[in-house]
Amino acid sequence: MAYPLTTSHRAWIEAPDCDLDDFRALVSTSTDLAAYPLATDVREGVLVYSAQTLGTADRRALQTELIAALADGPGIVVFEGAFEHDVVDRASEAFATLIEVQRASGGAVGDHFGKAGVNDRVWNAAQKLALHAPEVFADYYANDALALVCEAWLGPRYQVTSQVNVVNPGGAPQVPHRDYHLGFVDQDQLSAYPAHLHRMSAVLTLQGAVAHCDMPLESGPTMLLPHSQKFAGGYIAFYEQEFVDFFATRMVQVPLRKGDAVFFNPALMHGAGANTSVDIRRMANLLQISSPFGRAMEAMDRAAMVRATYPALLSMKAAGRPERDLRNAVNATAEGYAFPTNLDRDQPIGSLAPPSQVDTVLAALADELTPEQLDATLAEHTTRRIP
């Protein structure tokens, strides 16, 4: 990744290192469509791809281009038509039910970078969807556009978490920010992390969002500042008012249609926009996908998710769905990393690591184990890992 010379070779980053002129020059970079031959358009500096490209382009070539776009390019890509409308609609219906249940239960609802309780937020939406509507979950996360971008940025055993956010008419914009990990560290602690960890934070997570309705500008699609992810001091800078003010003058927004998906580097400066419409409840499934070598933001009972979705996965296999779809769904459901574990009982025999939960589920699907057989296998796998 490219960084301004004022900070790229320093061991530490302090507030005085965050020069607004450097930042202004960096984000003034234009996005050259010719440098991304598989993209179909550039809108407001944002690269746009068609989901149809998945069926025609060389997968590794497309992933190579996406890595360049997310790291050293604008830092954000849009995939048009990434999710089929019927899949999105069934998930939206399930999310609406979860929101009604949440409202009925009462209690305080917090939010990141915005006023609590104004919008409808469903935390841990991935697990809740898996347990509430497992067939819908399996079909949704079999999506290959999602898997392709996740594999490009994080490798094959990424960890999916999601939060549904419904911004109601009149909803205010978020404070501009970077995201997890260092985006959630208090201001007075950020300078205690060395510069190389500021750089590393961005490659441990991929941010994304699936549009569950049409999102014209008046509905407040995400405010974005292309190329801002390349500013080394960005986690510190956006506590400074001059950077917040600058963001307001230079940010862009890209309208989306239902089924479109946005993916961006978590170090990109961004924030949810103001919903100035009178009748659009802007629903998005916000995806935070983590490297298996980092820590995801949400704690999830992935064994319960596997048990809930496994019958749906067997049905998908029996219906002739491609093996890639099954693998995509399993990767979004089960734990893909073998560690931490109890190596006295869960020993790496014949390999460098013992089998992960993903390995266990894929093997069960290959052998067409019954749900009862899988349950016993999962229980044994879990017991081996207990300290």
Legacy VTK file of the C-alpha trace (Angstrom):
# vtk DataFile Version 3.0
C-alpha trace
ASCII
DATASET POLYDATA
POINTS 387 float
0.000 0.000 0.000
1.111 3.571 -0.659
1.412 6.030 2.222
2.520 9.676 2.440
6.234 10.002 3.083
5.585 11.994 6.264
4.563 8.836 8.083
5.456 5.765 6.017
8.909 5.205 7.545
8.182 6.111 11.148
7.762 3.586 13.925
4.987 5.613 15.573
2.197 7.885 14.412
1.192 10.949 16.414
-1.481 13.580 15.825
1.076 16.134 14.496
1.951 13.643 11.717
-1.565 13.961 10.298
-1.159 16.764 7.774
-4.367 17.815 6.043
-2.502 18.965 2.935
-0.973 15.500 2.545
-4.403 13.968 2.969
-5.983 16.381 0.490
-3.365 15.510 -2.140
-3.851 11.780 -1.582
-7.639 11.759 -1.964
-7.418 14.023 -5.008
-6.132 11.005 -6.930
-8.429 10.065 -9.792
-9.542 6.485 -10.377
-8.407 5.377 -13.830
-10.796 2.852 -15.351
-8.101 1.734 -17.798
-6.074 0.377 -14.869
-8.940 -1.999 -14.011
-9.858 -3.754 -17.269
-12.494 -6.017 -15.688
-14.465 -3.115 -14.192
-17.392 -1.703 -16.155
-17.470 1.877 -14.876
-16.147 4.465 -12.440
-18.744 6.495 -10.560
-17.647 9.275 -8.230
-14.228 7.646 -8.117
-15.713 4.257 -7.158
-15.046 1.180 -9.305
-18.132 -0.665 -10.528
-18.184 -4.324 -11.539
-20.978 -6.416 -12.963
-21.855 -9.665 -11.235
-21.965 -11.182 -14.719
-18.188 -10.749 -14.823
-17.957 -13.651 -12.383
-19.081 -16.056 -15.088
-16.695 -14.842 -17.783
-13.503 -13.532 -16.160
-10.574 -15.581 -14.933
-11.176 -15.831 -11.181
-7.590 -15.224 -10.091
-7.230 -12.285 -12.506
-10.393 -10.696 -11.139
-9.264 -11.238 -7.545
-5.855 -9.730 -8.354
-7.595 -6.654 -9.730
-9.848 -6.392 -6.667
-6.852 -6.569 -4.319
-5.235 -3.697 -6.196
-8.462 -1.691 -6.084
-8.975 -2.196 -2.339
-5.345 -1.665 -1.318
-3.805 0.901 -3.654
-6.780 2.078 -5.687
-9.962 3.827 -4.566
-10.413 1.344 -1.700
-13.992 0.492 -2.637
-15.808 -1.518 -5.295
-19.471 -2.008 -6.173
-20.797 -5.276 -7.628
-24.016 -4.615 -9.492
-26.580 -7.400 -9.301
-24.488 -9.413 -6.855
-27.551 -10.951 -5.159
-30.710 -12.147 -6.880
-33.844 -10.233 -5.904
-35.776 -13.243 -4.666
-32.903 -14.211 -2.351
-32.694 -10.658 -1.007
-36.473 -10.427 -0.555
-36.670 -13.639 1.457
-33.828 -12.457 3.682
-35.485 -9.036 4.071
-38.693 -10.708 5.196
-36.780 -12.721 7.780
-34.915 -9.632 8.992
-38.198 -7.731 9.317
-39.541 -10.489 11.548
-36.400 -10.353 13.700
-36.779 -6.586 14.011
-40.389 -6.926 15.159
-39.381 -9.500 17.757
-36.602 -7.191 18.931
-38.979 -4.236 19.219
-41.470 -6.287 21.183
-38.814 -7.389 23.650
-37.848 -3.785 24.449
-34.518 -2.843 25.959
-31.810 -0.412 24.945
-30.316 -0.647 21.451
-26.830 0.815 20.954
-25.183 1.844 17.718
-21.741 2.619 16.275
-20.992 6.203 15.235
-24.647 7.261 15.461
-27.415 8.044 17.940
-28.773 4.915 19.634
-32.369 3.905 19.007
-33.051 6.121 15.971
-32.661 3.331 13.416
-33.385 -0.399 13.521
-30.211 -2.397 14.089
-30.012 -6.189 14.314
-26.760 -7.314 15.876
-25.389 -10.764 15.040
-27.812 -10.955 12.133
-25.914 -13.843 10.535
-26.477 -16.213 13.464
-30.047 -15.001 13.978
-30.870 -15.583 10.311
-29.258 -19.032 10.379
-31.369 -20.112 13.356
-34.583 -18.363 12.261
-34.560 -19.237 8.544
-31.744 -21.711 7.776
-32.792 -22.312 4.161
-32.742 -18.585 3.506
-29.361 -18.266 5.215
-27.801 -21.087 3.181
-29.065 -19.664 -0.115
-27.976 -16.121 0.775
-24.435 -17.004 1.798
-23.888 -19.414 -1.083
-23.421 -16.211 -3.091
-20.220 -16.339 -5.130
-19.679 -12.599 -5.572
-19.371 -12.356 -1.799
-17.046 -15.358 -1.618
-14.839 -14.093 -4.441
-14.152 -10.714 -2.801
-13.697 -12.267 0.667
-11.194 -14.797 -0.655
-9.319 -12.047 -2.500
-8.856 -9.871 0.584
-8.738 -12.450 3.396
-7.994 -15.875 1.929
-10.158 -19.007 1.840
-11.179 -19.357 5.490
-12.711 -15.976 6.264
-15.266 -15.452 9.047
-18.575 -13.753 8.209
-20.468 -11.582 10.684
-23.289 -9.210 9.800
-25.495 -6.534 11.263
-28.721 -5.423 9.611
-29.202 -1.667 9.641
-32.463 0.025 8.696
-32.117 3.796 8.479
-35.579 5.280 8.733
-36.723 8.503 7.009
-35.149 11.429 8.798
-32.206 9.333 9.992
-29.116 11.466 10.593
-25.725 10.762 9.018
-23.013 8.919 10.918
-19.796 10.515 12.074
-17.138 9.742 9.415
-14.822 6.999 10.595
-12.628 4.035 9.851
-13.681 0.603 11.022
-12.536 -2.397 13.039
-9.932 -3.033 14.490
-8.180 0.262 15.236
-11.313 2.161 14.296
-12.719 1.000 17.625
-9.744 2.025 19.768
-10.078 5.113 21.975
-8.320 8.233 20.748
-5.920 8.411 23.675
-4.697 4.861 22.995
-4.155 4.973 19.231
-0.659 6.444 19.311
0.460 3.585 21.585
0.082 1.184 18.660
3.148 1.226 16.357
2.750 2.323 12.765
2.979 -1.197 11.362
-0.142 -2.162 13.337
-1.992 0.808 11.846
-1.149 -0.662 8.442
-1.948 -4.224 9.474
-5.396 -3.405 10.868
-6.774 -2.760 7.385
-5.897 -6.214 6.077
-7.597 -8.127 8.899
-11.133 -7.144 7.901
-13.267 -6.564 4.808
-16.283 -4.284 5.101
-19.311 -4.781 2.906
-22.995 -4.080 2.541
-25.781 -5.674 0.527
-28.567 -3.328 -0.567
-31.937 -4.793 0.430
-33.840 -2.019 -1.337
-33.163 0.589 -3.994
-31.008 3.335 -2.465
-31.279 6.650 -4.329
-29.254 9.586 -3.050
-32.116 10.929 -0.932
-32.168 7.658 1.043
-28.603 8.325 2.224
-26.306 5.643 0.801
-22.911 5.415 2.460
-20.721 8.527 2.360
-17.302 7.603 0.994
-13.908 9.200 0.484
-12.096 7.160 -2.208
-8.340 6.675 -1.749
-8.496 7.731 1.920
-7.535 4.230 3.097
-3.967 4.948 1.972
-3.385 7.683 4.563
-1.161 6.162 7.235
-2.397 8.380 10.062
-6.070 7.999 9.274
-7.137 6.294 12.497
-5.852 9.281 14.441
-6.758 11.945 11.870
-10.488 11.474 12.044
-10.586 12.539 15.653
-9.396 15.934 14.353
-12.190 18.357 13.442
-10.412 19.679 10.351
-10.445 16.190 8.836
-14.123 15.740 9.683
-14.910 19.083 8.058
-12.845 18.182 5.002
-14.691 14.878 4.661
-17.998 16.751 4.533
-16.806 18.794 1.558
-15.235 15.955 -0.437
-17.192 12.788 0.320
-19.179 11.071 -2.439
-22.250 8.832 -2.491
-23.150 6.185 -5.063
-26.817 5.194 -5.542
-27.453 1.453 -5.343
-30.159 -0.888 -6.544
-31.581 -3.810 -4.622
-29.134 -6.720 -4.837
-26.057 -4.568 -5.385
-23.165 -5.124 -2.984
-20.444 -2.740 -1.844
-17.072 -3.900 -0.512
-14.404 -1.643 0.928
-11.154 -1.496 2.814
-12.023 -0.889 6.500
-9.509 1.987 6.573
-11.569 3.898 3.998
-13.145 6.996 5.552
-16.896 6.500 5.422
-20.189 6.883 7.233
-23.877 6.205 6.676
-25.620 9.069 4.916
-28.640 11.095 6.012
-31.990 9.639 4.921
-33.806 12.746 3.706
-36.569 10.777 1.995
-40.110 10.664 3.325
-40.860 7.012 2.681
-37.684 4.940 2.141
-36.622 2.637 4.980
-33.061 2.058 3.821
-32.226 -1.549 4.659
-28.729 -2.925 4.263
-27.079 -6.074 5.505
-23.762 -4.754 6.770
-21.054 -7.371 6.420
-17.902 -7.452 8.464
-15.753 -10.319 7.279
-12.680 -11.159 9.343
-9.403 -12.863 8.651
-9.127 -16.235 10.425
-5.925 -14.828 11.944
-7.732 -11.974 13.685
-10.661 -11.620 16.060
-14.156 -11.075 14.730
-16.236 -8.377 16.404
-19.185 -10.610 17.298
-19.225 -13.835 19.311
-21.204 -16.477 17.442
-22.378 -19.998 18.203
-21.221 -21.455 14.930
-21.959 -25.032 15.991
-25.622 -24.052 16.443
-25.569 -22.334 13.042
-24.129 -25.467 11.426
-26.756 -27.711 13.020
-29.537 -25.387 11.872
-28.347 -25.038 8.263
-26.997 -28.542 7.585
-30.349 -30.001 6.390
-30.632 -27.082 3.957
-27.112 -27.758 2.722
-27.974 -31.431 2.150
-31.035 -30.334 0.167
-28.920 -27.961 -1.916
-26.497 -30.784 -2.684
-29.341 -33.148 -3.615
-30.764 -30.460 -5.925
-27.476 -30.329 -7.815
-26.181 -26.971 -6.621
-22.522 -26.438 -7.577
-19.908 -27.522 -5.060
-18.662 -23.923 -4.929
-22.071 -22.752 -3.629
-21.986 -25.351 -0.870
-18.450 -24.397 0.103
-19.360 -20.702 0.133
-22.290 -21.360 2.477
-20.181 -23.538 4.792
-17.396 -20.938 4.943
-19.951 -18.323 5.997
-21.382 -20.614 8.674
-18.693 -22.688 10.359
-15.416 -21.814 12.103
-12.674 -21.995 9.503
-9.586 -21.822 11.698
-8.272 -24.790 13.667
-6.851 -22.700 16.513
-6.968 -22.098 19.433
-7.463 -25.702 20.474
-6.327 -28.314 22.990
-3.400 -29.966 21.220
-3.236 -32.776 23.763
-6.582 -34.076 22.499
-7.017 -32.328 19.136
-3.736 -33.348 17.590
-2.430 -32.460 14.123
-2.073 -35.960 12.706
-0.949 -36.098 9.095
-1.163 -32.316 8.717
0.160 -29.104 10.236
-3.121 -28.393 12.014
-6.078 -30.457 13.214
-9.295 -30.231 11.177
-11.323 -27.062 11.574
-15.082 -26.960 11.906
-15.307 -26.073 8.198
-13.255 -29.182 7.354
-15.598 -31.282 9.499
-18.762 -29.969 7.834
-17.396 -30.269 4.301
-16.381 -33.861 5.019
-19.865 -34.576 6.386
-21.448 -33.181 3.213
-19.096 -35.211 1.041
-20.057 -38.377 2.925
-23.718 -37.303 3.106
-23.888 -37.825 6.850
-27.326 -37.493 8.364
-28.009 -34.509 10.643
-27.836 -36.879 13.593
-24.435 -38.180 12.499
-23.168 -34.656 11.981
-24.399 -33.694 15.442
-22.323 -36.471 17.000
-19.278 -35.501 14.915
-19.607 -31.851 15.924
-19.956 -32.777 19.587
-16.782 -34.866 19.405
-14.951 -32.044 17.601
-16.028 -29.544 20.261
-15.052 -31.819 23.144
-11.544 -32.302 21.758
-10.994 -28.546 21.766
-12.009 -27.895 25.382
-9.032 -26.784 27.561
LINES 1 388
387 0 1 2 3 4 5 6 7 8 9 10 11 12 13 14 15 16 17 18 19 20 21 22 23 24 25 26 27 28 29 30 31 32 33 34 35 36 37 38 39 40 41 42 43 44 45 46 47 48 49 50 51 52 53 54 55 56 57 58 59 60 61 62 63 64 65 66 67 68 69 70 71 72 73 74 75 76 77 78 79 80 81 82 83 84 85 86 87 88 89 90 91 92 93 94 95 96 97 98 99 100 101 102 103 104 105 106 107 108 109 110 111 112 113 114 115 116 117 118 119 120 121 122 123 124 125 126 127 128 129 130 131 132 133 134 135 136 137 138 139 140 141 142 143 144 145 146 147 148 149 150 151 152 153 154 155 156 157 158 159 160 161 162 163 164 165 166 167 168 169 170 171 172 173 174 175 176 177 178 179 180 181 182 183 184 185 186 187 188 189 190 191 192 193 194 195 196 197 198 199 200 201 202 203 204 205 206 207 208 209 210 211 212 213 214 215 216 217 218 219 220 221 222 223 224 225 226 227 228 229 230 231 232 233 234 235 236 237 238 239 240 241 242 243 244 245 246 247 248 249 250 251 252 253 254 255 256 257 258 259 260 261 262 263 264 265 266 267 268 269 270 271 272 273 274 275 276 277 278 279 280 281 282 283 284 285 286 287 288 289 290 291 292 293 294 295 296 297 298 299 300 301 302 303 304 305 306 307 308 309 310 311 312 313 314 315 316 317 318 319 320 321 322 323 324 325 326 327 328 329 330 331 332 333 334 335 336 337 338 339 340 341 342 343 344 345 346 347 348 349 350 351 352 353 354 355 356 357 358 359 360 361 362 363 364 365 366 367 368 369 370 371 372 373 374 375 376 377 378 379 380 381 382 383 384 385 386
